[in-house]
């Protein structure tokens, strides 16, 4: 499964417009491995990755996103794969002021500037 990370019009899908956060390919459409490779790398007309692979959690059927912490900050690429609603919730959970955030890039800039530290979850503590 792939998530759109940069808005694009798919010339091989009847000029269908994909926006950030959409699932690629859309329901009822298949994409070849070659096409997936083109869009997930810079080997396409725009010269930048347009989609990112995401995993589906087999336990609940929901898509699992990974946002890594890089040098004490959230990874911008991982943040960009999230939907605006998820970015907004994350920012609010961190107690950040989101009043100036109008588009995804605003949320990503805000969240990637925050100093964060990798922590443990309750599940991690139970295993120790």
N, C-alpha and C positions, 0 to 999 in steps of 0.2 A: 504494500500500500504506500502511496506517495501523497505528500501534502505540498501544495503550491506555496513557494516562498517568494515568488516575484510574479506580479501580474503579467499575463501574456495572452495573446490570441493564438490558438492552436490552428495552424494552417492545415494540419492533417485531420482535423475534426470539424470540418465545415465552418471554420473561423469562430469556433466557440471561445468565448472570453472566460478565462480562468483568473480568479483573483486570489490574493494571499489568503491562506487558510482552507481553500477548497481541496477536496480529495481529487487526485488525478490517477487514472482517467475517471471521468464522471460515470455514473451508473449507466450500464447498458453499452458502454464503449470499451473496447480493448485497445491496448497499446503494445506494440512489439518491444522486445528486449532492446532492440537497436534504438527505438524512439525513447524509451525510458533512460537509456544511457546518454543520448543526446541532451535530453532535458535536465538530467541530474548533474551534468557537467557543463563546461563552457563550450562544448562542441555543438552549438546551435547558432542560429542567426544573430541572436543578441549577444552571444559571447560570454554569458554568465549562467550559472545554474538557475533553473526555473522551478525545480521540484526537489524535494528531499524525501528520502525513504523514512518511513515511520513503521513501528511495529504495532501489531494488534495484540492486546493482552488476551491470551486464550481463556483465561478464567472468567472474564466479564465481557469479552467481545468489543471492548472500547479501545480506541487508539491510545497508545502510550507514547508520550513525548519525553524526550530527554533534554533537559536544560543543564548543561554542565557549568561548573564553576571554574573559571580560568583566572589565575592570579588574583583571587579574591573578589572576582566580579562574575556576574552571569554571562554566559557565552551568547554573544549577539546572534549568531546563526541559529542557536537553539531557541532563543526568544522569538526570532522572526518566524519560526514554524508554528508558533502558538496563535490562536485566534485572539482578536481584540478583547473579547469578554474574559478570556483566561488571563491575558496580560493585565487587564484592569483589576481582576480579583487578586492576582499576585501582588500588585502594587499596593492595593488596599490592605491586604494581609500584612504587608511590611510597614504599614502606617505611612505610606507616601502620599503626597498631595498630587492627585491626578487631574486637577482642574485645568491645567494647561495642556493636557494630552487630548489631541483631536484625531490623530491618525496613528496607525501602528508604529510608524517610525518614532513618534513622540514617546510612546510607551517603552519601546526598545531602548531608546536613548536614556530615559529615566531609570529603567531597571538595570541597564548595563553599567551605570555610573555608581550604583549602590555597592558598598563594601559588604560582602557576604562571606560566611564561613560554612564549609561543609559540616553538617551535623549528623547525628544518628537519629534513627527513628525508633519508635517503641518496638518494632519488629526486630531491629538490630540488637536492642538491649536484651530481648528475650532469648536470643540465640547465644549470647555470651555466657 
